[in-house]
Amino acid sequence: MNDLMKMSIGLSLGVVLAFPTANADTVQGNVSIHVEKSTSENKIDFKNAKPMGLPAVNRNTRISALETDAAPILSVSGSGYSPGAAGPAKISRRLATHVPVSKANTSIESEITPQEYGTLNHPFSTSRVDMYGLPVSRIYPYRAAGKLFFRDGIYTYVCSASLIKPGVVVTAAHCVSEYGGNRYYSDFKFVPAYKDGSAPYGEWSATHALAPTGYLTGSDGCNVVCPNDVAVLILEPKVDESTSNPFYAGDLTGYLGYAWGGYSFSDFGGYTVAQLTQLGYPVSHDSGLKMQRTESIGYVASSANAYNTTIGSRQTGGSSGGPWVVNIGQVASLSGASVGSDANSNVVVGVTSWGYTLDSLKEQGASPFTSDNIGALVDTACTLNPDACVQ
């Protein structure tokens, strides 16, 4: 398979519930469902894991609303929103663990960077989430994001991902499957709030991977810039030893909200835009051992480029599947001011999908979240395992 189309997921630890051992793929409408084999064997090679290369656009021209028709993303599908939750704000000492890393972090660069831009003149700023040694990545909403490991053949790869239900993780479709290949990768493992090999909230395996059927079959017109490069994983629960009750990663970390159909995007000077925060683990930054945060305005392209959103960013391979969040953080107590429209906090409206082959351009893109992709995927996941979605 093409190295540019590989990504990674997962990690599992602790006592788990029994699940069917069948390994079969089925289709329900526009959603393809992959059932993972239940196994206690740890096949993930954490030490030698490689970043899934970002699907790359090999051109110097820009794919964004700035050089295409204004994009009516608000009319692509019906809009909707599902809330997140902050979680209990405590680390499970029983689940906390450490996974091998390929090399030590030796970066001495400044932990805060000035706003910058590439040759496409798209402003952004990228910096570590954990600043000055403070464990910010263990604070909600950051701890709902994490690193994703998976296997393709004999190799282990890494991506980024985030929780949007207690037991449901969202990532890029190219992190779970090969476009047009009618096959899934395997041994998915998710580590929320991963840092320097530590897994403060444990390692979580997946029971199912779900991606749009058109992505699996190669029938949705994807040419790197895809209309549906989004997928979800259903996590395998663990059992509380004191109560014998099952629980999921999001019951510890909390989970982000998600929305579709143009939530938080607005018309600004004839362009459809949103202020976005990208989270991920690019191997170009701190060897992929620390979570990175990028701030940028996202511009929506026209139908010719599948209504993809572009942001300025210098994140690279390993960042695929990381969440694009609107209204990140905690709202102040307001007096004499209002929050405005589409103001729910910590809402995922896309995931990192592609980047340019030329590093100097410093732009990345994401498929739009619609009722037909993220909506259908989560609905199907919650039908397969309602407990993973209990809020």
HELIX and SHEET records of a PDB file:
HELIX    1   1 ASP A    3  MET A    5  5                                   3    
HELIX    2   2 PHE A   46  ASN A   48  5                                   3    
HELIX    3   3 ALA A   65  GLU A   67  5                                   3    
HELIX    4   4 ILE A   73  SER A   75  5                                   3    
HELIX    5   5 VAL A  136  ARG A  138  5                                   3    
HELIX    6   6 TYR A  142  ALA A  144  5                                   3    
HELIX    7   7 ALA A  173  CYS A  175  5                                   3    
HELIX    8   8 THR A  213  THR A  217  1                                   5    
HELIX    9   9 ALA A  249  THR A  253  1                                   5    
HELIX   10  10 ASP A  286  GLY A  288  5                                   3    
HELIX   11  11 SER A  303  ASN A  305  5                                   3    
HELIX   12  12 ASP A  359  LEU A  361  5                                   3    
HELIX   13  13 SER A  371  GLY A  375  3                                   5    
HELIX   14  14 ALA A  376  LEU A  384  1                                   9    
HELIX   15  15 PRO A  386  CYS A  389  5                                   4    
SHEET    1   A 7 ASP A  25  GLN A  28  0                                        
SHEET    2   A 7 VAL A  31  VAL A  35 -1                                        
SHEET    3   A 7 TRP A 204  PRO A 212 -1                                        
SHEET    4   A 7 SER A 186  PRO A 192 -1                                        
SHEET    5   A 7 ALA A 145  ASP A 152 -1                                        
SHEET    6   A 7 TYR A 155  LYS A 165 -1                                        
SHEET    7   A 7 LYS A  50  PRO A  51  1                                        
SHEET    1   B 5 ASP A  25  GLN A  28  0                                        
SHEET    2   B 5 VAL A  31  VAL A  35 -1                                        
SHEET    3   B 5 TRP A 204  PRO A 212 -1                                        
SHEET    4   B 5 ALA A 231  LEU A 235 -1                                        
SHEET    5   B 5 VAL A 168  THR A 171 -1                                        
SHEET    1   C 6 ALA A  56  VAL A  57  0                                        
SHEET    2   C 6 TRP A 354  TYR A 356  1                                        
SHEET    3   C 6 GLU A 363  ALA A 366 -1                                        
SHEET    4   C 6 THR A 309  GLY A 312 -1                                        
SHEET    5   C 6 GLN A 292  VAL A 300 -1                                        
SHEET    6   C 6 PHE A 124  ARG A 128 -1                                        
SHEET    1   D 7 ALA A  56  VAL A  57  0                                        
SHEET    2   D 7 TRP A 354  TYR A 356  1                                        
SHEET    3   D 7 GLU A 363  ALA A 366 -1                                        
SHEET    4   D 7 THR A 309  GLY A 312 -1                                        
SHEET    5   D 7 GLN A 292  VAL A 300 -1                                        
SHEET    6   D 7 TYR A 271  GLY A 280 -1                                        
SHEET    7   D 7 SER A 266  PHE A 268 -1                                        
SHEET    1   E10 ALA A  56  VAL A  57  0                                        
SHEET    2   E10 TRP A 354  TYR A 356  1                                        
SHEET    3   E10 GLU A 363  ALA A 366 -1                                        
SHEET    4   E10 THR A 309  GLY A 312 -1                                        
SHEET    5   E10 GLN A 292  VAL A 300 -1                                        
SHEET    6   E10 TYR A 271  GLY A 280 -1                                        
SHEET    7   E10 PRO A 323  VAL A 326 -1                                        
SHEET    8   E10 VAL A 347  VAL A 351 -1                                        
SHEET    9   E10 GLY A 257  TRP A 260  1                                        
SHEET   10   E10 GLY A  80  SER A  82 -1                                        
SHEET    1   F 2 THR A  97  HIS A  98  0                                        
SHEET    2   F 2 SER A 198  ALA A 199 -1                                        
SHEET    1   G 2 LYS A 238  VAL A 239  0                                        
SHEET    2   G 2 PRO A 246  PHE A 247 -1                                        
END                                                                             
